[in-house]
Every structure is written in C-alpha cells, then in structure tokens.
Amino acid sequence: MADHPLTLMTVHAHPDDEASSSGGVLARYAAEGITTVLVTCTDGRCGDGPGGVKPGEPGHDPAAVAALRRAELEASCAKLKVTHLELLDYADSGMMGWHTNDAPGAFWGAPVAEAADRLAGLIRRYAPDVVVTYDENGFYGHPDHIQAHRITMEAVARTGIPAKVYWSTEPHSGMAAFGDALRESGVDWEEDRIAGDAGAPRIGLPDEEISTWVDTRGFGVQKFDALAAHASQGENAMFLRMGRERFTELMGVETFLRVYDRTGAPLPEDDLFAGLR
C-alpha cells in the first residue's frame, strides 16, 4: 500500500495521442481517485490544417494549427478528467523523412539529455508511481514517438522514482480485428499497415507476450469523446466512424508491456497499479 496518493504519468508525443492509446486508463484511474498526469511533448503543428490541408500546402499555418490543437488537447483532458497537463512544447517533427524533422525546435532534433532533464523535473515534482510511454519504435516508427520513448526512459533512469514503467502496445489479434472493423466501416485499410513496412518492426506484440491487460470498457464513451475532441485531425475519423458502441468493443481493453517493476506483482496482470494497492 502506498503512503501517498497514487499517481499515473503518461508521456505522449502529440495532442490526440493521449486519447487513442491511453484514454481508457486515464479515465479509469481518474475515476478511482488516482492522480493522472499527461505530458505532451510537441505542439502538433505538423497536423492537419482547416479542411485537411497538410504541412507545406497552401493554407497550412503551423502556428494556427498548434493553437487549435492545444485547445483540442485541453478539451480532451477535460473529458478524461486528467488532473495535470504538462506541455514540453517542442515543435512537431512530422513523419519520418519530412523536412520538418530538421526544423529549428523540432522534438526529433532536441538533445535527449536536455529533453530528459525537463521530463525528470516533472517526475520529481509529481513522483508518479507508474509511468507509461511508447516502445523503442514509438509503436509505429514516428520520430516524435521514438524520441518520447528515449527521453522517458532516460528520465526514469535518472530519477529512480517510478515503481513501474510500461510501454503501450496492441495484441496482434486485436490489430487484425481492428483492421477488419475499419474495412467494415468503409475505411481503406491495408493489411501491411498492421504488419509494418518491409524491414520495419511489426506493430504490436503477439498476445502471449503482453504483460498487462486493463479493462476500460466502462470508460469507452469518455475515450471516444476525448478522441472526438481532436476533430481537426482527419485520421481520427477512422476511429469515430465506428460509433461509440463498436469503438468501445474494439478499444475497450488497453494493453501494455511492463518493462520495469519494483512491486513483484505477478504477470499477467489486469491493473497498472497491481502491487501498489
């Protein structure tokens, strides 16, 4: 049993990442009285502009996109009842290979030691018992996700504060079902997006390798509404097209790989705070 209020910290790359990959646990644990801290590393400026206009196209104003996405992020946090939102406010680096990877202030180009030092300061301030971020490939190879992984693991190592650290993931069985549901909803979804590009790691993990399965079906509406708060980003439409019921059915269990633990809680587990309460 902890002798202080339990705290969850999730470290994400962009506005809207908090809803898609950890919206369920943020909502569930907030409802259970656990303090939740969301760290968003970038400003999302490489996201869609009005009408879906992409970076570099006429009508795409990065500063305006960043301002809109911050407002959407705050609305999402309200839906998920996030206790504290912290913004590292690096510039969104865009997809791997974009010229924005090398832009001044881009997260991908930030020294890991410097960014980790900033995150370590937040870890010391909030003393999270549990920290969640991405795996080494940033789940799907996005440079900002990879950088979020790097700085989180460095900050955790520096501080030694969290009792448990997790990487968010998806079971291969769930990814296949997700692809089927998207196609049923009219989304043009190719199987190679699940398998990964040639030479790239496959997205997710075999079911038997996943350590932690958290039931968040009771918070499916909150997760759906949090994602819907990011209305400016067209890629979210593929999730929202399913509707709340189908979305909750497919996205109602969030899965993680436990990569660090001081509690000795047995695996597999169904609670990020197993061994802490």
Phi, psi and omega in degrees: 000133179284146177262016177215163180302129179295145185223134174249131173241127173248135181246114183239162185275313189229160167301131179103340177297327182297327183281317187288320187254343181217016180300324180294313181289325177299315180291316182298311185288329173299318180295334179272005177087010178275139176289131180243133180236123175253123173253120177250122191278327184236169184269356176074017186295343178269010175282184181291142170267188181305134180073014179082013181296137186264161177305136180090346178270155178303135179095355178267112179251103185305320181294320179292321177297317180298319180295317179295318182290332175293318178297320178295321179297317179295323177293320177298316179299324178296320178296321184271357180060038178296132183287314183223130173251127177239132183246119173283334168064032169288159175287137175303132183272349185075181182290159181302129179094351177288152179297337180291346176303327186255011181291150177304132178084357181295140183299320181302327182267358181289138176301130182302319182299320181292312181293322178295327178296320178295317179292322178300324176299321178289323177297319178294323182292315187263345179047058182293140174283326183231134176237136179237133173210201182263170174279184185298334179266010180061029182072311181222019172091009178288134184301322181290328176291318178298317180294323177298318176301312184299313184288329179293313182294325177292317181294321177297316180296322181292320188270326183064022186272310184298142176276336182217142177229136181231151168250130178289145181206184175221142175287146180301325179296320180291323178296321179295317179295324178296315178300318178298317182294322178296316179297322176298328181276001178093010179273134178282091186245120181265143183298332182290346174288336175277316183289335183097154178294162179304127179086350181264151178299145176291142180291136177081192183224155169304144185308319186289347180268351181281131186270334194220123182238109185253121180283115180238021184299329178292352182238019181299322180294317178298317180296315178301313182293327176294318178293322178295336178297337179268055189293339183288343187261110188300329183294339179289341181299331182294329175285315188288335181297337180291333189085160187299317185294310180293321177302312181295322178300318183274328188247017187272001171233121179260137189239149187214158171250119178281121184247350177208140183202133174248002187267334185077013179299134182292153178247151356289163182228163181237019184208125177298338182258016174303133182089353181247354180206000000 
